[in-house]
Amino acid sequence: MANKISILGQDPAFSNFGLALVDVDPITGEMSPLWIDLIETKKSTVKTVRVSSDKLHRARIISVRVREAEEFCTIIAAEIPSGAQSASASNALGIALGIVSGHTKPLIQVSAAEAKKAATGYSDASKGDMVQWAYELWPDLTWVKGRSKDMPEGLANKNEHMADALAIVKASIETQTFKTIASVLK
């Protein structure tokens, strides 16, 4: 049997950056998640802190944790965010893209629609559908407990980012890029 390929799935965002480290069998495509994580950053409420300094601090928190996680994988798979409705959202988008662009490992890019379709079969799946898919397959991962009308019973909204990271890995292994990398690594 071929060695497994470790993929770090990323759902990049400035406030909630979802991660999933998954071992993938390059022949069967079977996914074995090792862990999931959510990097949360919040805007400072301290009036004396510059907005730019706060954004830099938050970006560093994300960047350091993502770089640490990158050490454990062979490939990065990320949903590349696009579009913003405001200057603030545009700024956050730029920071998330900057973090993803700094990777030193091969990067497989997927869209949100590709991730949703790979996970549920529907490119317009809801956040709850995505969490339901991931939780049913891997209930023993470190899911965040809580209450939400949009999520499966007992799970918090913030699980959507980690579920998306898992779906991003699933979508990435369906790409020609993954197949090419896997054939080289075999």
N, CA, C and O atoms as a DFTB+ gen file, in Angstrom:
744 C
 N C O
     1  1       0.846      -1.181       0.000
     2  2       0.000       0.000       0.000
     3  2       0.886       1.236       0.000
     4  3       1.917       1.271       0.672
     5  1       0.483       2.239      -0.750
     6  2       1.244       3.488      -0.834
     7  2       1.160       4.243       0.488
     8  3       0.201       4.094       1.244
     9  1       2.170       5.045       0.748
    10  2       2.149       5.879       1.937
    11  2       1.044       6.903       1.832
    12  3       0.649       7.309       0.739
    13  1       0.555       7.312       2.981
    14  2      -0.477       8.347       2.998
    15  2       0.168       9.704       2.786
    16  3       1.335       9.921       3.114
    17  1      -0.616      10.606       2.231
    18  2      -0.177      11.980       2.002
    19  2      -0.911      12.858       3.004
    20  3      -2.137      12.802       3.099
    21  1      -0.175      13.660       3.745
    22  2      -0.787      14.560       4.725
    23  2      -1.136      15.879       4.054
    24  3      -0.292      16.526       3.435
    25  1      -2.409      16.262       4.192
    26  2      -2.899      17.507       3.604
    27  2      -3.422      18.399       4.722
    28  3      -4.187      17.960       5.580
    29  1      -2.999      19.651       4.695
    30  2      -3.507      20.647       5.638
    31  2      -4.589      21.450       4.931
    32  3      -4.297      22.301       4.091
    33  1      -5.837      21.170       5.278
    34  2      -6.961      21.917       4.713
    35  2      -7.133      23.228       5.449
    36  3      -7.035      23.285       6.675
    37  1      -7.392      24.293       4.683
    38  2      -7.525      25.620       5.283
    39  2      -8.751      26.334       4.750
    40  3      -8.976      26.413       3.542
    41  1      -9.535      26.849       5.681
    42  2     -10.651      27.739       5.363
    43  2     -10.231      29.107       5.902
    44  3     -10.547      29.458       7.039
    45  1      -9.511      29.883       5.069
    46  2      -8.904      31.116       5.575
    47  2      -9.896      32.259       5.768
    48  3     -10.754      32.527       4.926
    49  1      -9.742      32.913       6.902
    50  2     -10.511      34.115       7.217
    51  2      -9.780      34.836       8.339
    52  3      -8.891      34.272       8.977
    53  1     -10.155      36.066       8.571
    54  2      -9.448      36.877       9.551
    55  2      -9.934      36.637      10.977
    56  3      -9.138      36.684      11.915
    57  1     -11.212      36.383      11.150
    58  2     -11.747      36.150      12.494
    59  2     -11.801      34.681      12.867
    60  3     -11.594      34.323      14.026
    61  1     -12.080      33.827      11.889
    62  2     -12.214      32.385      12.130
    63  2     -11.526      31.624      11.010
    64  3     -12.082      31.481       9.920
    65  1     -10.330      31.140      11.268
    66  2      -9.512      30.447      10.279
    67  2      -9.567      28.956      10.605
    68  3      -9.003      28.517      11.607
    69  1     -10.247      28.178       9.759
    70  2     -10.406      26.753      10.007
    71  2      -9.267      25.936       9.448
    72  3      -8.783      26.199       8.347
    73  1      -8.833      24.933      10.215
    74  2      -7.753      24.047       9.805
    75  2      -8.157      22.586      10.014
    76  3      -8.915      22.259      10.927
    77  1      -7.637      21.725       9.152
    78  2      -7.813      20.281       9.324
    79  2      -6.590      19.585       8.750
    80  3      -6.240      19.795       7.589
    81  1      -5.942      18.761       9.556
    82  2      -4.827      17.958       9.076
    83  2      -5.362      16.560       8.802
    84  3      -5.911      15.906       9.689
    85  1      -5.194      16.111       7.560
    86  2      -5.806      14.856       7.121
    87  2      -4.778      14.006       6.387
    88  3      -4.079      14.487       5.494
    89  1      -4.697      12.743       6.773
    90  2      -3.921      11.772       5.999
    91  2      -4.840      11.225       4.914
    92  3      -5.981      10.848       5.182
    93  1      -4.330      11.186       3.685
    94  2      -5.120      10.721       2.549
    95  2      -4.382       9.581       1.864
    96  3      -3.191       9.683       1.569
    97  1      -5.096       8.507       1.617
    98  2      -4.549       7.400       0.840
    99  2      -4.585       7.842      -0.623
   100  3      -5.665       8.088      -1.159
   101  1      -3.419       7.949      -1.281
   102  2      -3.391       8.481      -2.650
   103  2      -4.052       7.566      -3.684
   104  3      -4.374       8.006      -4.788
   105  1      -4.252       6.312      -3.331
   106  2      -4.874       5.380      -4.273
   107  2      -6.392       5.369      -4.120
   108  3      -7.123       5.480      -5.105
   109  1      -6.859       5.236      -2.883
   110  2      -8.307       5.133      -2.653
   111  2      -8.974       6.481      -2.390
   112  3     -10.186       6.615      -2.555
   113  1      -8.184       7.483      -1.980
   114  2      -8.755       8.782      -1.620
   115  2      -9.369       8.788      -0.231
   116  3     -10.007       9.763       0.165
   117  1      -9.178       7.700       0.514
   118  2      -9.735       7.630       1.871
   119  2      -9.070       8.678       2.757
   120  3      -7.846       8.797       2.801
   121  1      -9.917       9.438       3.466
   122  2      -9.452      10.499       4.352
   123  2      -9.444      10.014       5.799
   124  3     -10.408       9.409       6.268
   125  1      -8.341      10.288       6.499
   126  2      -8.230       9.986       7.927
   127  2      -7.797      11.258       8.644
   128  3      -6.601      11.520       8.773
   129  1      -8.763      12.055       9.113
   130  2      -8.403      13.295       9.806
   131  2      -7.628      13.026      11.086
   132  3      -7.995      12.160      11.880
   133  1      -6.557      13.773      11.274
   134  2      -5.746      13.664      12.487
   135  2      -6.222      14.658      13.537
   136  3      -6.273      14.340      14.725
   137  1      -6.569      15.856      13.095
   138  2      -7.106      16.872      13.993
   139  2      -7.755      18.002      13.202
   140  3      -7.511      18.173      12.008
   141  1      -8.584      18.762      13.901
   142  2      -9.170      19.991      13.373
   143  2      -8.869      21.100      14.373
   144  3      -8.652      20.842      15.557
   145  1      -8.859      22.328      13.887
   146  2      -8.566      23.457      14.772
   147  2      -9.229      24.703      14.216
   148  3      -9.472      24.816      13.015
   149  1      -9.512      25.622      15.100
   150  2     -10.073      26.910      14.716
   151  2      -9.224      28.001      15.342
   152  3      -9.069      28.060      16.562
   153  1      -8.680      28.858      14.506
   154  2      -7.914      30.008      15.000
   155  2      -8.872      31.188      15.013
   156  3      -9.298      31.674      13.965
   157  1      -9.200      31.636      16.206
   158  2     -10.124      32.757      16.358
   159  2      -9.369      34.013      16.776
   160  3      -8.549      33.980      17.694
   161  1      -9.651      35.107      16.101
   162  2      -9.101      36.390      16.530
   163  2     -10.251      37.380      16.629
   164  3     -11.211      37.328      15.860
   165  1     -10.130      38.272      17.582
   166  2     -11.170      39.278      17.774
   167  2     -10.556      40.666      17.773
   168  3      -9.437      40.878      18.241
   169  1     -11.302      41.580      17.245
   170  2     -10.901      42.983      17.223
   171  2     -10.712      43.479      18.658
   172  3     -11.532      43.199      19.532
   173  1      -9.638      44.208      18.887
   174  2      -9.372      44.752      20.217
   175  2     -10.417      45.818      20.570
   176  3     -10.848      46.597      19.720
   177  1     -10.803      45.828      21.833
   178  2     -11.737      46.855      22.314
   179  2     -11.009      47.956      23.089
   180  3     -11.632      48.894      23.587
   181  1      -9.689      47.829      23.184
   182  2      -8.883      48.822      23.893
   183  2      -8.726      50.058      23.000
   184  3      -8.191      49.976      21.895
   185  1      -9.193      51.179      23.489
   186  2      -9.209      52.417      22.690
   187  2      -7.820      52.936      22.339
   188  3      -7.665      53.643      21.343
   189  1      -6.805      52.600      23.135
   190  2      -5.463      53.133      22.892
   191  2      -4.664      52.298      21.885
   192  3      -3.554      52.679      21.514
   193  1      -5.210      51.179      21.447
   194  2      -4.522      50.334      20.482
   195  2      -4.879      50.789      19.070
   196  3      -6.056      50.888      18.722
   197  1      -3.870      51.061      18.267
   198  2      -4.111      51.446      16.879
   199  2      -4.810      50.319      16.132
   200  3      -4.534      49.145      16.379
   201  1      -5.701      50.662      15.233
   202  2      -6.397      49.666      14.432
   203  2      -5.381      48.859      13.619
   204  3      -5.487      47.635      13.531
   205  1      -4.402      49.538      13.030
   206  2      -3.401      48.842      12.218
   207  2      -2.551      47.897      13.072
   208  3      -2.199      46.806      12.624
   209  1      -2.224      48.306      14.286
   210  2      -1.444      47.449      15.185
   211  2      -2.258      46.223      15.595
   212  3      -1.723      45.119      15.692
   213  1      -3.538      46.424      15.831
   214  2      -4.408      45.310      16.194
   215  2      -4.513      44.315      15.041
   216  3      -4.455      43.105      15.265
   217  1      -4.664      44.802      13.823
   218  2      -4.746      43.914      12.654
   219  2      -3.441      43.143      12.470
   220  3      -3.466      41.951      12.163
   221  1      -2.319      43.803      12.652
   222  2      -1.027      43.132      12.546
   223  2      -0.895      42.049      13.612
   224  3      -0.428      40.947      13.324
   225  1      -1.300      42.355      14.832
   226  2      -1.243      41.380      15.929
   227  2      -2.098      40.158      15.603
   228  3      -1.654      39.024      15.783
   229  1      -3.312      40.382      15.128
   230  2      -4.214      39.277      14.790
   231  2      -3.647      38.456      13.624
   232  3      -3.723      37.227      13.637
   233  1      -3.085      39.126      12.627
   234  2      -2.498      38.420      11.480
   235  2      -1.324      37.554      11.929
   236  3      -1.143      36.442      11.432
   237  1      -0.536      38.057      12.857
   238  2       0.596      37.270      13.368
   239  2       0.131      36.028      14.121
   240  3       0.729      34.959      13.993
   241  1      -0.929      36.169      14.902
   242  2      -1.470      35.015      15.629
   243  2      -1.827      33.913      14.639
   244  3      -1.456      32.754      14.824
   245  1      -2.549      34.284      13.588
   246  2      -2.966      33.304      12.582
   247  2      -1.748      32.737      11.866
   248  3      -1.604      31.522      11.732
   249  1      -0.883      33.616      11.413
   250  2       0.271      33.205      10.632
   251  2       1.169      32.224      11.386
   252  3       1.612      31.226      10.819
   253  1       1.436      32.502      12.648
   254  2       2.305      31.626      13.449
   255  2       1.669      30.245      13.590
   256  3       2.350      29.235      13.413
   257  1       0.385      30.186      13.904
   258  2      -0.272      28.882      14.089
   259  2      -0.364      28.109      12.784
   260  3      -0.204      26.888      12.771
   261  1      -0.620      28.810      11.684
   262  2      -0.702      28.135      10.390
   263  2       0.671      27.596       9.996
   264  3       0.771      26.475       9.498
   265  1       1.721      28.370      10.211
   266  2       3.078      27.908       9.881
   267  2       3.467      26.700      10.731
   268  3       4.118      25.780      10.237
   269  1       3.075      26.697      12.003
   270  2       3.345      25.532      12.847
   271  2       2.637      24.293      12.303
   272  3       3.220      23.210      12.265
   273  1       1.396      24.450      11.888
   274  2       0.623      23.328      11.347
   275  2       1.194      22.843      10.015
   276  3       1.137      21.653       9.708
   277  1       1.742      23.765       9.229
   278  2       2.293      23.426       7.920
   279  2       3.446      22.423       8.034
   280  3       3.712      21.672       7.096
   281  1       4.114      22.411       9.157
   282  2       5.243      21.497       9.360
   283  2       4.828      20.029       9.275
   284  3       5.664      19.165       9.008
   285  1       3.551      19.741       9.500
   286  2       3.086      18.359       9.572
   287  2       2.488      17.836       8.274
   288  3       2.009      16.703       8.233
   289  1       2.505      18.640       7.209
   290  2       1.836      18.215       5.981
   291  2       2.780      18.180       4.787
   292  3       3.890      18.712       4.826
   293  1       2.307      17.544       3.739
   294  2       3.031      17.494       2.466
   295  2       2.442      18.498       1.489
   296  3       3.154      19.087       0.675
   297  1       1.127      18.685       1.584
   298  2       0.379      19.548       0.666
   299  2      -0.548      20.449       1.472
   300  3      -1.043      20.059       2.530
   301  1      -0.776      21.647       0.967
   302  2      -1.764      22.569       1.527
   303  2      -2.951      22.586       0.568
   304  3      -2.765      22.632      -0.648
   305  1      -4.151      22.551       1.099
   306  2      -5.359      22.736       0.299
   307  2      -6.121      23.894       0.922
   308  3      -6.405      23.880       2.120
   309  1      -6.449      24.889       0.122
   310  2      -7.118      26.065       0.675
   311  2      -8.210      26.572      -0.253
   312  3      -8.091      26.555      -1.478
   313  1      -9.279      27.024       0.389
   314  2     -10.299      27.759      -0.343
   315  2      -9.750      29.174      -0.463
   316  3      -9.375      29.794       0.533
   317  1      -9.710      29.671      -1.677
   318  2      -9.179      31.014      -1.881
   319  2     -10.341      32.001      -1.838
   320  3     -11.174      32.029      -2.743
   321  1     -10.390      32.811      -0.779
   322  2     -11.505      33.751      -0.652
   323  2     -11.431      34.844      -1.714
   324  3     -10.352      35.232      -2.162
   325  1     -12.599      35.323      -2.100
   326  2     -12.645      36.412      -3.087
   327  2     -13.854      37.278      -2.812
   328  3     -14.854      36.828      -2.254
   329  1     -13.740      38.514      -3.209
   330  2     -14.868      39.440      -3.080
   331  2     -15.048      39.947      -1.668
   332  3     -14.907      39.205      -0.696
   333  1     -15.363      41.227      -1.573
   334  2     -15.612      41.858      -0.284
   335  2     -16.620      42.987      -0.480
   336  3     -16.604      43.675      -1.501
   337  1     -17.480      43.166       0.488
   338  2     -18.548      44.162       0.396
   339  2     -18.197      45.493       1.057
   340  3     -18.941      46.465       0.931
   341  1     -17.069      45.539       1.760
   342  2     -16.699      46.770       2.463
   343  2     -15.185      46.882       2.519
   344  3     -14.463      45.936       2.205
   345  1     -14.721      48.049       2.921
   346  2     -13.277      48.250       3.059
   347  2     -12.712      47.340       4.149
   348  3     -11.621      46.791       3.998
   349  1     -13.444      47.185       5.232
   350  2     -12.993      46.326       6.325
   351  2     -12.899      44.867       5.867
   352  3     -11.926      44.176       6.170
   353  1     -13.911      44.409       5.140
   354  2     -13.898      43.031       4.629
   355  2     -12.784      42.851       3.608
   356  3     -12.157      41.793       3.551
   357  1     -12.539      43.867       2.813
   358  2     -11.468      43.815       1.827
   359  2     -10.110      43.698       2.516
   360  3      -9.236      42.954       2.069
   361  1      -9.949      44.430       3.590
   362  2      -8.714      44.372       4.362
   363  2      -8.514      42.978       4.947
   364  3      -7.416      42.426       4.871
   365  1      -9.563      42.406       5.527
   366  2      -9.491      41.065       6.103
   367  2      -9.197      40.028       5.022
   368  3      -8.444      39.083       5.256
   369  1      -9.784      40.202       3.847
   370  2      -9.539      39.307       2.720
   371  2      -8.071      39.343       2.322
   372  3      -7.460      38.303       2.080
   373  1      -7.517      40.529       2.255
   374  2      -6.103      40.679       1.905
   375  2      -5.190      39.997       2.904
   376  3      -4.192      39.385       2.523
   377  1      -5.523      40.097       4.172
   378  2      -4.715      39.445       5.202
   379  2      -4.796      37.925       5.054
   380  3      -3.776      37.238       5.114
   381  1      -6.003      37.404       4.862
   382  2      -6.167      35.950       4.694
   383  2      -5.422      35.460       3.461
   384  3      -4.772      34.416       3.513
   385  1      -5.503      36.188       2.359
   386  2      -4.776      35.803       1.143
   387  2      -3.271      35.869       1.356
   388  3      -2.529      35.023       0.857
   389  1      -2.828      36.868       2.090
   390  2      -1.401      36.990       2.385
   391  2      -0.880      35.806       3.174
   392  3       0.224      35.323       2.919
   393  1      -1.664      35.336       4.129
   394  2      -1.250      34.180       4.925
   395  2      -1.170      32.942       4.042
   396  3      -0.205      32.183       4.132
   397  1      -2.168      32.728       3.191
   398  2      -2.166      31.560       2.304
   399  2      -1.026      31.645       1.291
   400  3      -0.417      30.629       0.955
   401  1      -0.739      32.837       0.808
   402  2       0.292      32.984      -0.226
   403  2       1.703      32.727       0.300
   404  3       2.629      32.537      -0.490
   405  1       1.878      32.719       1.609
   406  2       3.202      32.532       2.183
   407  2       3.615      31.089       2.389
   408  3       4.670      30.831       2.969
   409  1       2.820      30.150       1.934
   410  2       3.160      28.736       2.149
   411  2       4.378      28.311       1.347
   412  3       4.641      28.824       0.259
   413  1       5.110      27.364       1.909
   414  2       6.290      26.827       1.229
   415  2       6.026      25.446       0.634
   416  3       6.865      24.911      -0.091
   417  1       4.880      24.877       0.933
   418  2       4.499      23.560       0.410
   419  2       3.583      23.748      -0.801
   420  3       3.008      24.821      -0.981
   421  1       3.444      22.702      -1.635
   422  2       2.526      22.809      -2.777
   423  2       1.118      23.168      -2.309
   424  3       0.640      22.664      -1.293
   425  1       0.464      24.047      -3.068
   426  2      -0.867      24.539      -2.719
   427  2      -1.879      24.105      -3.770
   428  3      -1.677      24.316      -4.966
   429  1      -2.964      23.500      -3.316
   430  2      -4.089      23.181      -4.192
   431  2      -5.214      24.140      -3.826
   432  3      -5.657      24.190      -2.678
   433  1      -5.664      24.893      -4.809
   434  2      -6.732      25.866      -4.602
   435  2      -8.076      25.260      -4.968
   436  3      -8.212      24.606      -6.003
   437  1      -9.070      25.480      -4.113
   438  2     -10.430      25.057      -4.430
   439  2     -11.388      26.204      -4.126
   440  3     -11.083      27.094      -3.333
   441  1     -12.530      26.163      -4.762
   442  2     -13.556      27.177      -4.506
   443  2     -14.519      26.671      -3.442
   444  3     -14.548      25.480      -3.131
   445  1     -15.300      27.580      -2.891
   446  2     -16.305      27.196      -1.900
   447  2     -17.303      26.216      -2.514
   448  3     -17.704      25.249      -1.865
   449  1     -17.699      26.458      -3.741
   450  2     -18.668      25.576      -4.416
   451  2     -18.082      24.177      -4.610
   452  3     -18.788      23.183      -4.439
   453  1     -16.803      24.090      -4.965
   454  2     -16.162      22.784      -5.134
   455  2     -16.117      22.015      -3.811
   456  3     -16.355      20.807      -3.780
   457  1     -15.813      22.715      -2.735
   458  2     -15.753      22.069      -1.417
   459  2     -17.136      21.567      -1.006
   460  3     -17.272      20.443      -0.522
   461  1     -18.149      22.389      -1.195
   462  2     -19.512      21.989      -0.834
   463  2     -19.968      20.790      -1.646
   464  3     -20.566      19.855      -1.114
   465  1     -19.682      20.826      -2.938
   466  2     -20.101      19.721      -3.817
   467  2     -19.362      18.431      -3.467
   468  3     -19.963      17.357      -3.467
   469  1     -18.077      18.525      -3.172
   470  2     -17.302      17.338      -2.811
   471  2     -17.840      16.695      -1.531
   472  3     -17.859      15.471      -1.402
   473  1     -18.273      17.527      -0.596
   474  2     -18.741      17.017       0.694
   475  2     -20.175      16.499       0.639
   476  3     -20.463      15.408       1.130
   477  1     -21.066      17.277       0.046
   478  2     -22.493      16.957       0.146
   479  2     -23.143      16.570      -1.178
   480  3     -24.252      16.035      -1.203
   481  1     -22.442      16.846      -2.280
   482  2     -23.041      16.606      -3.585
   483  2     -23.762      17.819      -4.134
   484  3     -24.235      17.802      -5.271
   485  1     -23.852      18.885      -3.327
   486  2     -24.550      20.107      -3.730
   487  2     -23.629      21.306      -3.588
   488  3     -23.042      21.517      -2.526
   489  1     -23.497      22.096      -4.652
   490  2     -22.604      23.255      -4.596
   491  2     -23.190      24.406      -3.790
   492  3     -22.499      25.389      -3.523
   493  1     -24.455      24.296      -3.402
   494  2     -25.081      25.350      -2.609
   495  2     -25.469      24.858      -1.211
   496  3     -26.415      25.366      -0.610
   497  1     -24.737      23.871      -0.701
   498  2     -25.029      23.309       0.624
   499  2     -24.943      24.391       1.696
   500  3     -24.146      25.323       1.593
   501  1     -25.769      24.253       2.716
   502  2     -25.768      25.219       3.821
   503  2     -24.611      24.916       4.780
   504  3     -23.982      23.860       4.707
   505  1     -24.353      25.854       5.664
   506  2     -23.319      25.649       6.675
   507  2     -23.671      24.453       7.554
   508  3     -22.804      23.653       7.907
   509  1     -24.940      24.340       7.899
   510  2     -25.396      23.203       8.699
   511  2     -25.194      21.883       7.980
   512  3     -24.820      20.886       8.597
   513  1     -25.445      21.873       6.654
   514  2     -25.223      20.656       5.856
   515  2     -23.759      20.236       5.907
   516  3     -23.442      19.052       6.013
   517  1     -22.875      21.222       5.829
   518  2     -21.439      20.937       5.828
   519  2     -21.002      20.356       7.175
   520  3     -20.235      19.395       7.218
   521  1     -21.483      20.932       8.259
   522  2     -21.130      20.430       9.584
   523  2     -21.722      19.037       9.783
   524  3     -21.061      18.154      10.331
   525  1     -22.945      18.840       9.346
   526  2     -23.593      17.522       9.466
   527  2     -22.768      16.456       8.746
   528  3     -22.527      15.378       9.288
   529  1     -22.336      16.767       7.513
   530  2     -21.511      15.837       6.728
   531  2     -20.255      15.447       7.493
   532  3     -19.951      14.265       7.649
   533  1     -19.524      16.462       7.972
   534  2     -18.248      16.204       8.646
   535  2     -18.451      15.500       9.984
   536  3     -17.718      14.569      10.316
   537  1     -19.426      15.935      10.738
   538  2     -19.659      15.356      12.066
   539  2     -20.103      13.899      11.967
   540  3     -19.699      13.080      12.792
   541  1     -20.917      13.565      10.984
   542  2     -21.356      12.171      10.820
   543  2     -20.178      11.252      10.480
   544  3     -20.127      10.110      10.936
   545  1     -19.243      11.749       9.688
   546  2     -18.089      10.936       9.313
   547  2     -17.040      10.836      10.421
   548  3     -16.434       9.783      10.619
   549  1     -16.834      11.936      11.137
   550  2     -15.760      11.991      12.132
   551  2     -16.252      12.610      13.443
   552  3     -15.813      13.700      13.809
   553  1     -17.148      11.938      14.145
   554  2     -17.712      12.518      15.376
   555  2     -16.707      12.647      16.522
   556  3     -16.951      13.390      17.473
   557  1     -15.586      11.938      16.444
   558  2     -14.620      11.956      17.541
   559  2     -13.612      13.103      17.456
   560  3     -12.753      13.236      18.327
   561  1     -13.709      13.924      16.423
   562  2     -12.817      15.087      16.343
   563  2     -13.232      16.112      17.390
   564  3     -14.284      15.967      18.012
   565  1     -12.430      17.132      17.591
   566  2     -12.666      18.117      18.654
   567  2     -13.674      19.182      18.215
   568  3     -13.331      20.355      18.060
   569  1     -14.898      18.760      18.022
   570  2     -15.964      19.690      17.635
   571  2     -16.339      20.571      18.813
   572  3     -16.292      20.138      19.965
   573  1     -16.711      21.806      18.519
   574  2     -17.094      22.755      19.559
   575  2     -18.572      22.550      19.882
   576  3     -19.434      22.628      19.007
   577  1     -18.840      22.291      21.146
   578  2     -20.221      22.080      21.590
   579  2     -20.921      23.422      21.754
   580  3     -20.282      24.436      22.032
   581  1     -22.219      23.419      21.584
   582  2     -23.002      24.637      21.733
   583  2     -24.383      24.442      21.154
   584  3     -24.756      23.339      20.753
   585  1     -25.126      25.510      21.116
   586  2     -26.478      25.451      20.578
   587  2     -26.617      26.410      19.422
   588  3     -26.195      27.565      19.483
   589  1     -27.212      25.907      18.381
   590  2     -27.483      26.738      17.219
   591  2     -28.623      26.106      16.446
   592  3     -28.684      24.886      16.293
   593  1     -29.513      26.931      15.966
   594  2     -30.645      26.395      15.210
   595  2     -30.215      25.898      13.835
   596  3     -30.925      25.098      13.227
   597  1     -29.066      26.354      13.331
   598  2     -28.612      25.982      11.993
   599  2     -27.671      24.781      11.962
   600  3     -27.338      24.281      10.888
   601  1     -27.245      24.318      13.127
   602  2     -26.255      23.242      13.202
   603  2     -26.884      21.961      13.747
   604  3     -27.960      21.985      14.344
   605  1     -26.192      20.844      13.530
   606  2     -26.661      19.598      14.154
   607  2     -26.734      19.759      15.666
   608  3     -26.005      20.562      16.248
   609  1     -27.603      19.006      16.288
   610  2     -27.842      19.072      17.731
   611  2     -26.555      19.056      18.541
   612  3     -25.715      18.169      18.393
   613  1     -26.421      20.059      19.399
   614  2     -25.293      20.104      20.321
   615  2     -24.014      20.709      19.773
   616  3     -22.996      20.712      20.466
   617  1     -24.034      21.227      18.538
   618  2     -22.819      21.788      17.946
   619  2     -22.956      23.289      17.703
   620  3     -24.021      23.775      17.324
   621  1     -21.863      24.011      17.927
   622  2     -21.838      25.466      17.768
   623  2     -21.618      25.871      16.306
   624  3     -21.095      25.096      15.504
   625  1     -22.022      27.079      15.984
   626  2     -21.849      27.624      14.628
   627  2     -20.411      27.602      14.158
   628  3     -20.146      27.363      12.980
   629  1     -19.474      27.849      15.068
   630  2     -18.076      27.972      14.663
   631  2     -17.492      26.695      14.072
   632  3     -16.407      26.730      13.490
   633  1     -18.187      25.570      14.209
   634  2     -17.733      24.319      13.596
   635  2     -17.724      24.378      12.077
   636  3     -17.055      23.577      11.424
   637  1     -18.461      25.318      11.518
   638  2     -18.531      25.416      10.057
   639  2     -17.148      25.603       9.426
   640  3     -16.907      25.111       8.324
   641  1     -16.254      26.294      10.095
   642  2     -14.934      26.571       9.535
   643  2     -14.063      25.310       9.496
   644  3     -13.300      25.104       8.552
   645  1     -14.183      24.484      10.511
   646  2     -13.419      23.236      10.532
   647  2     -14.032      22.211       9.577
   648  3     -13.307      21.453       8.932
   649  1     -15.356      22.186       9.486
   650  2     -16.020      21.309       8.521
   651  2     -15.633      21.713       7.102
   652  3     -15.393      20.859       6.249
   653  1     -15.573      23.018       6.858
   654  2     -15.159      23.497       5.539
   655  2     -13.722      23.078       5.231
   656  3     -13.412      22.706       4.099
   657  1     -12.843      23.139       6.238
   658  2     -11.450      22.727       6.018
   659  2     -11.382      21.255       5.614
   660  3     -10.578      20.887       4.757
   661  1     -12.213      20.413       6.221
   662  2     -12.272      18.997       5.840
   663  2     -12.806      18.838       4.419
   664  3     -12.289      18.035       3.642
   665  1     -13.837      19.603       4.086
   666  2     -14.414      19.547       2.736
   667  2     -13.421      20.049       1.694
   668  3     -13.399      19.552       0.568
   669  1     -12.613      21.016       2.057
   670  2     -11.588      21.547       1.158
   671  2     -10.573      20.452       0.842
   672  3     -10.129      20.333      -0.300
   673  1     -10.204      19.658       1.833
   674  2      -9.306      18.526       1.584
   675  2      -9.975      17.546       0.627
   676  3      -9.351      17.083      -0.328
   677  1     -11.238      17.232       0.880
   678  2     -11.959      16.290       0.015
   679  2     -11.996      16.804      -1.419
   680  3     -11.765      16.040      -2.356
   681  1     -12.283      18.081      -1.599
   682  2     -12.321      18.661      -2.950
   683  2     -10.936      18.637      -3.592
   684  3     -10.808      18.420      -4.797
   685  1      -9.912      18.858      -2.792
   686  2      -8.552      18.916      -3.347
   687  2      -8.093      17.573      -3.896
   688  3      -7.355      17.525      -4.880
   689  1      -8.525      16.475      -3.266
   690  2      -8.072      15.165      -3.740
   691  2      -8.781      14.737      -5.022
   692  3      -8.428      13.728      -5.632
   693  1      -9.776      15.510      -5.416
   694  2     -10.460      15.250      -6.682
   695  2      -9.850      16.045      -7.841
   696  3     -10.280      15.908      -8.986
   697  1      -8.849      16.873      -7.540
   698  2      -8.244      17.711      -8.580
   699  2      -7.130      16.977      -9.329
   700  3      -6.540      16.021      -8.827
   701  1      -6.869      17.448     -10.522
   702  2      -5.756      16.904     -11.304
   703  2      -4.425      17.224     -10.624
   704  3      -3.473      16.449     -10.712
   705  1      -4.368      18.362      -9.952
   706  2      -3.144      18.749      -9.240
   707  2      -2.783      17.694      -8.196
   708  3      -1.626      17.286      -8.103
   709  1      -3.773      17.246      -7.404
   710  2      -3.505      16.212      -6.400
   711  2      -3.060      14.920      -7.071
   712  3      -2.106      14.284      -6.623
   713  1      -3.738      14.535      -8.130
   714  2      -3.395      13.287      -8.816
   715  2      -1.958      13.333      -9.336
   716  3      -1.244      12.331      -9.287
   717  1      -1.542      14.483      -9.827
   718  2      -0.173      14.633     -10.328
   719  2       0.815      14.533      -9.172
   720  3       1.811      13.816      -9.269
   721  1       0.549      15.245      -8.083
   722  2       1.447      15.213      -6.924
   723  2       1.507      13.796      -6.361
   724  3       2.588      13.307      -6.036
   725  1       0.365      13.137      -6.245
   726  2       0.315      11.778      -5.696
   727  2       1.111      10.804      -6.564
   728  3       1.782       9.911      -6.045
   729  1       1.038      10.976      -7.868
   730  2       1.781      10.051      -8.753
   731  2       3.283      10.263      -8.604
   732  3       4.052       9.307      -8.700
   733  1       3.707      11.493      -8.372
   734  2       5.127      11.764      -8.165
   735  2       5.593      11.191      -6.833
   736  3       6.691      10.643      -6.736
   737  1       4.747      11.319      -5.796
   738  2       5.115      10.854      -4.457
   739  2       5.064       9.340      -4.328
   740  3       5.691       8.785      -3.426
   741  1       4.332       8.655      -5.206
   742  2       4.259       7.190      -5.152
   743  2       5.611       6.667      -5.483
   744  3       5.815       5.454      -5.505
